[in-house]
Structures are given as structure tokens and as C-alpha cells.
Amino acid sequence: MAVQSEQRKLWDRIVAKAWADEDYKKRLLADPAGVLRAEGMNLPEGLDVRVVEATENQAWYVLPPQTAGEIAEGEERLAAWWQTFV
């Protein structure tokens, strides 16, 4: 969980930087994988990364993929999926 905590802190810094610097935000939205890697985020090669800017009237929920032929195993499986991003 320490790695996840560090990745969360890194994301928080990236968000703060995007809020403070319009050009940086534009780069983050246009080339999220490049910007995130440049900031030190560990992303697997070939991962399709998207960053979207929400408004006050939006909420985004991402439904994780279910592996073909595999039955969801609840919170443990979801936690393992999240670990692929940290």
C-alpha cells in the first residue's frame, strides 16, 4: 500500500500543477501518458492512458474489465486490478 500512497501523492501534485498552470494542463490532457511518465508515474508500456477534466456537475466512475471466463471475486479482485496502476 505504500507504493499506492506514493502514487496518490504524485497524482495530487500533478493535479495541483495542472490547476496552477494552464499550459501544463493542456499537455496533460493532450499527452497524459507522456506527462505522467515525465512526472515519475509508473505506467506499463502500451497502456492507453486518458485524463479528462470534470466539471462541477460531472462524476466519472470507471468499470474495471472482467477477464474473460473469470467470475468476479469481489473486493480482493478489484484491489488486485487497482495494483496494476501503482
C-alpha positions as CSV (number, residue, x, y, z in Angstrom):
1,M,0.0,0.0,0.0
2,A,3.0,2.3,0.4
3,V,3.5,2.4,-3.3
4,Q,-0.2,3.2,-3.9
5,S,0.1,6.0,-1.3
6,E,3.1,7.4,-3.1
7,Q,1.4,7.2,-6.5
8,R,-1.6,9.0,-5.0
9,K,0.6,11.8,-3.6
10,L,2.2,12.1,-7.0
11,W,-1.2,12.4,-8.7
12,D,-2.2,15.0,-6.2
13,R,0.9,17.1,-7.1
14,I,0.1,16.7,-10.8
15,V,-3.5,17.9,-10.3
16,A,-2.3,20.9,-8.3
17,K,0.2,21.7,-11.0
18,A,-2.5,21.5,-13.7
19,W,-4.8,23.8,-11.7
20,A,-2.0,26.3,-11.4
21,D,-0.6,26.1,-15.0
22,E,-2.9,26.2,-18.0
23,D,-0.2,25.1,-20.4
24,Y,0.7,22.1,-18.3
25,K,-3.0,21.1,-18.0
26,K,-3.3,21.3,-21.8
27,R,-0.2,19.0,-22.2
28,L,-1.6,16.6,-19.5
29,L,-4.9,16.4,-21.4
30,A,-3.2,16.0,-24.8
31,D,-0.5,13.5,-23.9
32,P,-1.4,12.1,-20.5
33,A,1.0,9.1,-20.6
34,G,3.9,11.3,-21.6
35,V,3.3,13.9,-18.9
36,L,2.6,11.2,-16.2
37,R,5.8,9.3,-17.0
38,A,7.8,12.6,-17.0
39,E,6.5,13.3,-13.5
40,G,7.6,9.9,-12.4
41,M,4.4,7.9,-12.5
42,N,5.0,4.2,-13.2
43,L,2.8,3.2,-16.2
44,P,3.0,-0.1,-18.1
45,E,4.1,0.2,-21.7
46,G,1.2,0.1,-24.2
47,L,-1.3,1.3,-21.6
48,D,-3.9,3.6,-23.2
49,V,-4.0,6.5,-20.7
50,R,-6.7,9.1,-20.7
51,V,-7.1,12.1,-18.4
52,V,-10.4,14.0,-18.6
53,E,-11.3,17.3,-17.0
54,A,-14.5,17.1,-15.0
55,T,-16.9,19.9,-14.3
56,E,-18.7,20.6,-11.1
57,N,-21.8,18.8,-12.5
58,Q,-20.0,15.6,-13.5
59,A,-18.8,12.4,-11.8
60,W,-16.8,9.7,-13.5
61,Y,-16.8,6.1,-12.5
62,V,-14.7,3.5,-14.3
63,L,-16.0,-0.1,-14.5
64,P,-12.9,-2.3,-14.4
65,P,-12.5,-5.0,-17.0
66,Q,-13.5,-8.5,-16.1
67,T,-11.2,-11.2,-17.5
68,A,-12.9,-13.5,-20.0
69,G,-14.1,-16.6,-18.3
70,E,-13.4,-15.3,-14.8
71,I,-16.0,-14.7,-12.2
72,A,-15.6,-11.5,-10.2
73,E,-14.2,-12.3,-6.7
74,G,-15.3,-9.1,-5.0
75,E,-13.1,-6.6,-3.3
76,E,-9.9,-8.7,-3.4
77,R,-10.0,-8.9,-7.2
78,L,-10.8,-5.2,-7.5
79,A,-7.8,-4.4,-5.2
80,A,-5.6,-6.5,-7.4
81,W,-6.8,-4.7,-10.5
82,W,-6.0,-1.3,-8.9
83,Q,-2.5,-2.5,-8.1
84,T,-1.7,-2.7,-11.8
85,F,-1.8,1.1,-11.8
86,V,0.6,1.8,-8.9
